[in-house]
Amino acid sequence: MLTIIVGGTEFYDELKEKFVVDGGTPLKLEHSLVSLSKWEATYERPFLGKEEKTGEEVLAYVQCMAMDQKTPGEVFQQLSVKNFEAINEYIDAKMTATWFSDAPVPRTTEVVTAELVYYWMTVFNIPWEAQHWHLNRLFTLIRICNIKAAKPKKMSRTELAARQRSLNEQRKAQLGTKG
């Protein structure tokens, strides 16, 4: 969850030696599957598609991200460039310690919609509470489930030989032998 202060006056507090915002409205945002599905229900097209979003559509997504649905519309009209930078940084954040090897990920032409993500959650028995997770974290879990569910790829003879050579070289270096 991201909390930003919209509006208000920013100034430098010399005693605390940091910038402080005086006044303004706190806005709590969540980039999740729930937010995504709300936006798609309104615009009836995939949010994660390649099509460019208008300023109005981006603002509508930020409104869908709002945790408090009673937030007045004027608050969203007061979002600053700095607020949008913080929102974009939050949306792009990895939100997990998991990393993947540089193995190529097969690209698909399948368009990802909220319903497809809900399908993946169902197939992999991911609990429904995960729909409130940061979207990148949920996608990481789905990717892990997909990898673990896939049959292991057999190595070719060349790959096996290269792997064996590498292990032998490591052992020789550790033991200080020539072979």
CYANA upper distance limits for C-alpha pairs under 8 A (distance plus 0.5 A):
  1 MET  CA     28 LYS  CA      7.25
  1 MET  CA     29 LEU  CA      6.21
  1 MET  CA     30 GLU  CA      5.37
  1 MET  CA     31 HIS  CA      7.94
  1 MET  CA    134 HIS  CA      8.11
  2 LEU  CA     28 LYS  CA      6.16
  2 LEU  CA     29 LEU  CA      5.59
  2 LEU  CA     30 GLU  CA      6.89
  2 LEU  CA     87 ILE  CA      8.13
  2 LEU  CA     90 TYR  CA      7.48
  3 THR  CA     26 PRO  CA      7.04
  3 THR  CA     27 LEU  CA      6.00
  3 THR  CA     28 LYS  CA      4.91
  3 THR  CA     29 LEU  CA      6.75
  4 ILE  CA     26 PRO  CA      6.18
  4 ILE  CA     27 LEU  CA      5.81
  4 ILE  CA     28 LYS  CA      7.12
  4 ILE  CA     83 ASN  CA      7.40
  4 ILE  CA     86 ALA  CA      8.42
  5 ILE  CA     21 VAL  CA      8.01
  5 ILE  CA     24 GLY  CA      6.30
  5 ILE  CA     25 THR  CA      5.88
  5 ILE  CA     26 PRO  CA      4.95
  5 ILE  CA     27 LEU  CA      6.58
  5 ILE  CA     83 ASN  CA      8.37
  6 VAL  CA     24 GLY  CA      5.82
  6 VAL  CA     25 THR  CA      5.60
  6 VAL  CA     26 PRO  CA      6.73
  6 VAL  CA     27 LEU  CA      7.33
  6 VAL  CA     75 VAL  CA      7.17
  6 VAL  CA     76 PHE  CA      8.41
  6 VAL  CA     78 GLN  CA      6.88
  6 VAL  CA     79 LEU  CA      6.30
  6 VAL  CA     80 SER  CA      7.93
  6 VAL  CA     83 ASN  CA      7.78
  7 GLY  CA     23 GLY  CA      7.85
  7 GLY  CA     24 GLY  CA      4.97
  7 GLY  CA     25 THR  CA      6.94
  7 GLY  CA     75 VAL  CA      8.21
  7 GLY  CA     78 GLN  CA      6.50
  7 GLY  CA     79 LEU  CA      7.59
  7 GLY  CA     80 SER  CA      8.29
  8 GLY  CA     21 VAL  CA      6.69
  8 GLY  CA     22 ASP  CA      5.95
  8 GLY  CA     23 GLY  CA      4.96
  8 GLY  CA     24 GLY  CA      4.27
  8 GLY  CA     25 THR  CA      7.88
  9 THR  CA     21 VAL  CA      5.93
  9 THR  CA     22 ASP  CA      5.60
  9 THR  CA     23 GLY  CA      7.02
  9 THR  CA     24 GLY  CA      7.84
 10 GLU  CA     19 PHE  CA      7.20
 10 GLU  CA     20 VAL  CA      6.11
 10 GLU  CA     21 VAL  CA      4.78
 10 GLU  CA     22 ASP  CA      6.69
 11 PHE  CA     19 PHE  CA      6.09
 11 PHE  CA     20 VAL  CA      6.04
 11 PHE  CA     21 VAL  CA      6.94
 11 PHE  CA     22 ASP  CA      8.25
 12 TYR  CA     17 GLU  CA      7.56
 12 TYR  CA     18 LYS  CA      6.26
 12 TYR  CA     19 PHE  CA      4.81
 12 TYR  CA     20 VAL  CA      6.54
 13 ASP  CA     17 GLU  CA      6.05
 13 ASP  CA     18 LYS  CA      6.11
 13 ASP  CA     19 PHE  CA      6.44
 13 ASP  CA     20 VAL  CA      6.91
 14 GLU  CA     18 LYS  CA      7.43
 25 THR  CA     75 VAL  CA      7.79
 27 LEU  CA     66 ALA  CA      7.55
 28 LYS  CA     66 ALA  CA      6.35
 28 LYS  CA     67 MET  CA      6.10
 28 LYS  CA     68 ASP  CA      7.74
 29 LEU  CA     62 VAL  CA      8.00
 29 LEU  CA     65 MET  CA      5.46
 29 LEU  CA     66 ALA  CA      5.06
 29 LEU  CA     67 MET  CA      6.09
 30 GLU  CA     35 SER  CA      7.71
 30 GLU  CA     65 MET  CA      5.43
 30 GLU  CA     66 ALA  CA      6.98
 30 GLU  CA     67 MET  CA      7.08
 30 GLU  CA    132 HIS  CA      8.16
 30 GLU  CA    134 HIS  CA      7.38
 31 HIS  CA     35 SER  CA      6.69
 31 HIS  CA     36 LEU  CA      8.12
 31 HIS  CA     65 MET  CA      6.29
 31 HIS  CA     90 TYR  CA      8.50
 31 HIS  CA     91 ILE  CA      6.77
 31 HIS  CA    133 TRP  CA      8.20
 31 HIS  CA    134 HIS  CA      5.85
 31 HIS  CA    135 LEU  CA      6.48
 32 SER  CA     36 LEU  CA      6.81
 32 SER  CA     65 MET  CA      8.02
 32 SER  CA    131 GLN  CA      6.79
 32 SER  CA    132 HIS  CA      5.80
 32 SER  CA    133 TRP  CA      6.10
 32 SER  CA    134 HIS  CA      5.40
 32 SER  CA    135 LEU  CA      5.15
 33 LEU  CA     37 SER  CA      6.56
 33 LEU  CA    114 ALA  CA      7.02
 33 LEU  CA    117 VAL  CA      8.36
 33 LEU  CA    131 GLN  CA      5.52
 33 LEU  CA    132 HIS  CA      6.87
 33 LEU  CA    133 TRP  CA      7.99
 33 LEU  CA    134 HIS  CA      8.30
 33 LEU  CA    135 LEU  CA      6.52
 34 VAL  CA     38 LYS  CA      6.75
 34 VAL  CA    131 GLN  CA      6.46
 34 VAL  CA    132 HIS  CA      6.80
 35 SER  CA     39 TRP  CA      6.86
 35 SER  CA     61 TYR  CA      7.72
 35 SER  CA     64 CYS  CA      5.55
 35 SER  CA     65 MET  CA      5.57
 36 LEU  CA     40 GLU  CA      6.73
 36 LEU  CA     47 PHE  CA      7.35
 36 LEU  CA     61 TYR  CA      8.10
 36 LEU  CA     64 CYS  CA      8.05
 36 LEU  CA    114 ALA  CA      6.89
 37 SER  CA     41 ALA  CA      6.49
 37 SER  CA    113 THR  CA      8.44
 37 SER  CA    114 ALA  CA      5.74
 37 SER  CA    115 GLU  CA      8.31
 38 LYS  CA     42 THR  CA      6.98
 38 LYS  CA     64 CYS  CA      6.62
 39 TRP  CA     43 TYR  CA      6.73
 39 TRP  CA     47 PHE  CA      7.73
 39 TRP  CA     60 ALA  CA      7.62
 39 TRP  CA     61 TYR  CA      6.36
 39 TRP  CA     64 CYS  CA      6.74
 40 GLU  CA     44 GLU  CA      5.52
 40 GLU  CA     45 ARG  CA      6.15
 40 GLU  CA     46 PRO  CA      6.54
 40 GLU  CA     47 PHE  CA      6.78
 40 GLU  CA    113 THR  CA      8.38
 40 GLU  CA    114 ALA  CA      7.99
 41 ALA  CA     45 ARG  CA      8.49
 46 PRO  CA    111 VAL  CA      7.81
 46 PRO  CA    112 VAL  CA      7.36
 46 PRO  CA    113 THR  CA      5.81
 46 PRO  CA    114 ALA  CA      8.34
 47 PHE  CA    113 THR  CA      7.69
 48 LEU  CA    111 VAL  CA      8.38
 48 LEU  CA    112 VAL  CA      6.92
 48 LEU  CA    113 THR  CA      7.56
 49 GLY  CA    111 VAL  CA      7.06
 49 GLY  CA    112 VAL  CA      7.64
 53 LYS  CA     57 GLU  CA      6.27
 53 LYS  CA     58 VAL  CA      6.79
 54 THR  CA     58 VAL  CA      6.79
 55 GLY  CA     59 LEU  CA      6.66
 56 GLU  CA     60 ALA  CA      6.60
 57 GLU  CA     61 TYR  CA      6.75
 58 VAL  CA     62 VAL  CA      6.92
 59 LEU  CA     63 GLN  CA      6.81
 59 LEU  CA     76 PHE  CA      7.86
 60 ALA  CA     64 CYS  CA      6.75
 61 TYR  CA     65 MET  CA      6.71
 62 VAL  CA     66 ALA  CA      7.05
 62 VAL  CA     76 PHE  CA      8.46
 63 GLN  CA     76 PHE  CA      7.70
 66 ALA  CA     71 THR  CA      8.18
 71 THR  CA     75 VAL  CA      7.58
 72 PRO  CA     76 PHE  CA      8.10
 73 GLY  CA     77 GLN  CA      7.17
 74 GLU  CA     78 GLN  CA      7.00
 75 VAL  CA     79 LEU  CA      7.49
 79 LEU  CA     83 ASN  CA      6.28
 79 LEU  CA     84 PHE  CA      7.45
 80 SER  CA     84 PHE  CA      6.89
 81 VAL  CA     85 GLU  CA      6.68
 82 LYS  CA     86 ALA  CA      6.79
 83 ASN  CA     87 ILE  CA      6.71
 84 PHE  CA     88 ASN  CA      6.54
 85 GLU  CA     89 GLU  CA      6.59
 86 ALA  CA     90 TYR  CA      6.64
 87 ILE  CA     91 ILE  CA      6.68
 88 ASN  CA     92 ASP  CA      6.58
 89 GLU  CA     93 ALA  CA      6.56
 92 ASP  CA    136 ASN  CA      8.36
 93 ALA  CA    136 ASN  CA      7.94
 94 LYS  CA    136 ASN  CA      6.48
 94 LYS  CA    137 ARG  CA      7.35
 95 MET  CA    134 HIS  CA      7.60
 95 MET  CA    136 ASN  CA      7.13
 95 MET  CA    137 ARG  CA      6.15
 96 THR  CA    137 ARG  CA      6.50
 96 THR  CA    140 THR  CA      8.39
 98 THR  CA    140 THR  CA      8.13
112 VAL  CA    116 LEU  CA      6.59
112 VAL  CA    117 VAL  CA      7.65
113 THR  CA    117 VAL  CA      7.01
114 ALA  CA    118 TYR  CA      6.74
115 GLU  CA    119 TYR  CA      6.62
116 LEU  CA    120 TRP  CA      6.79
117 VAL  CA    121 MET  CA      6.74
118 TYR  CA    122 THR  CA      6.75
119 TYR  CA    123 VAL  CA      6.66
120 TRP  CA    124 PHE  CA      6.57
120 TRP  CA    142 ILE  CA      7.48
121 MET  CA    125 ASN  CA      6.31
121 MET  CA    126 ILE  CA      5.26
121 MET  CA    127 PRO  CA      7.76
121 MET  CA    128 TRP  CA      8.18
121 MET  CA    142 ILE  CA      7.83
122 THR  CA    126 ILE  CA      6.81
124 PHE  CA    142 ILE  CA      8.05
124 PHE  CA    145 CYS  CA      7.07
126 ILE  CA    130 ALA  CA      7.51
129 GLU  CA    133 TRP  CA      8.03
130 ALA  CA    138 LEU  CA      7.21
131 GLN  CA    135 LEU  CA      8.49
131 GLN  CA    138 LEU  CA      8.15
133 TRP  CA    137 ARG  CA      7.14
133 TRP  CA    138 LEU  CA      6.78
134 HIS  CA    138 LEU  CA      6.98
135 LEU  CA    139 PHE  CA      6.68
136 ASN  CA    140 THR  CA      6.65
137 ARG  CA    141 LEU  CA      6.87
138 LEU  CA    142 ILE  CA      6.76
139 PHE  CA    143 ARG  CA      6.57
140 THR  CA    144 ILE  CA      6.70
141 LEU  CA    145 CYS  CA      6.67
142 ILE  CA    146 ASN  CA      6.63
143 ARG  CA    147 ILE  CA      6.69
144 ILE  CA    148 LYS  CA      6.58
145 CYS  CA    149 ALA  CA      6.49
146 ASN  CA    150 ALA  CA      6.69
155 MET  CA    159 GLU  CA      6.24
155 MET  CA    160 LEU  CA      6.56
156 SER  CA    160 LEU  CA      6.69
157 ARG  CA    161 ALA  CA      6.58
158 THR  CA    162 ALA  CA      6.64
159 GLU  CA    163 ARG  CA      6.57
160 LEU  CA    164 GLN  CA      6.63
161 ALA  CA    165 ARG  CA      6.63
162 ALA  CA    166 SER  CA      6.68
163 ARG  CA    167 LEU  CA      6.76
164 GLN  CA    168 ASN  CA      6.63
165 ARG  CA    169 GLU  CA      6.67
166 SER  CA    170 GLN  CA      6.75
167 LEU  CA    171 ARG  CA      6.71
168 ASN  CA    172 LYS  CA      6.64
169 GLU  CA    173 ALA  CA      6.69
170 GLN  CA    174 GLN  CA      6.69
171 ARG  CA    175 LEU  CA      6.57
172 LYS  CA    176 GLY  CA      6.09
172 LYS  CA    177 THR  CA      5.59
172 LYS  CA    178 LYS  CA      6.79
172 LYS  CA    179 GLY  CA      6.88
173 ALA  CA    177 THR  CA      7.36
